[in-house]
């Protein structure tokens, strides 16, 4: 199973600041890169996803930046709010027919302080 | 109306016991999964079923046995529970290839004492 390396392990950001979480992958066949958000006591929920044919995808305050040559992608949370405090997971997979497995990073615990 | 529901939410049991966790999805998805989340929050896939057929079976002790009676259900039975089995177990589902994302259940926290 190919690894997806995620950093930092934990992150503290002041309200209104920018939160940045980074991931790197090894398998060049990966072509689907989602981010999941998990609140305590809940299951992970799909937040935003990107494919390598674009370098950036934005949804509201959440942006994925993708660097195919470096095999890296990152999540930016603009104007971070206390309600964004959660654990964030990056993941990667090959999205072709017969592909069913997401490989997750180890997660980043984000705390947004007022 | 919960999309992926797991029961029970909490399970405390003694070493050596046998227990089951049930999962049901009402999304019409054809693929279901079991993931284990350890104390460090790491998510690791255990099993995946597509149209009731086992397609992923990671290195998991034989004490763990999944069963899919139909496309909407995937249950996990664990025999001879050990302390190291303590974790949160998540069921998830997707439609076809995973490019449309997983939908996770809210998890079952298993504590073996």
Boltz contact constraints between the chains, C-beta under 6 A:
constraints:
  - contact:
      token1: [A, 32]
      token2: [B, 99]
      max_distance: 6.0
  - contact:
      token1: [A, 34]
      token2: [B, 101]
      max_distance: 6.0
  - contact:
      token1: [A, 42]
      token2: [B, 106]
      max_distance: 6.0
  - contact:
      token1: [A, 43]
      token2: [B, 90]
      max_distance: 6.0
  - contact:
      token1: [A, 43]
      token2: [B, 104]
      max_distance: 6.0
  - contact:
      token1: [A, 43]
      token2: [B, 105]
      max_distance: 6.0
  - contact:
      token1: [A, 43]
      token2: [B, 106]
      max_distance: 6.0
  - contact:
      token1: [A, 43]
      token2: [B, 107]
      max_distance: 6.0
  - contact:
      token1: [A, 44]
      token2: [B, 104]
      max_distance: 6.0
  - contact:
      token1: [A, 46]
      token2: [B, 101]
      max_distance: 6.0
  - contact:
      token1: [A, 87]
      token2: [B, 41]
      max_distance: 6.0
  - contact:
      token1: [A, 93]
      token2: [B, 98]
      max_distance: 6.0
  - contact:
      token1: [A, 95]
      token2: [B, 97]
      max_distance: 6.0
  - contact:
      token1: [A, 95]
      token2: [B, 99]
      max_distance: 6.0
  - contact:
      token1: [A, 99]
      token2: [B, 97]
      max_distance: 6.0
  - contact:
      token1: [A, 100]
      token2: [B, 31]
      max_distance: 6.0
  - contact:
      token1: [A, 100]
      token2: [B, 48]
      max_distance: 6.0
  - contact:
      token1: [A, 100]
      token2: [B, 55]
      max_distance: 6.0
  - contact:
      token1: [A, 100]
      token2: [B, 98]
      max_distance: 6.0
  - contact:
      token1: [A, 101]
      token2: [B, 45]
      max_distance: 6.0
  - contact:
      token1: [A, 101]
      token2: [B, 56]
      max_distance: 6.0
  - contact:
      token1: [A, 102]
      token2: [B, 98]
      max_distance: 6.0
  - contact:
      token1: [A, 104]
      token2: [B, 43]
      max_distance: 6.0
  - contact:
      token1: [A, 106]
      token2: [B, 42]
      max_distance: 6.0
  - contact:
      token1: [A, 107]
      token2: [B, 41]
      max_distance: 6.0
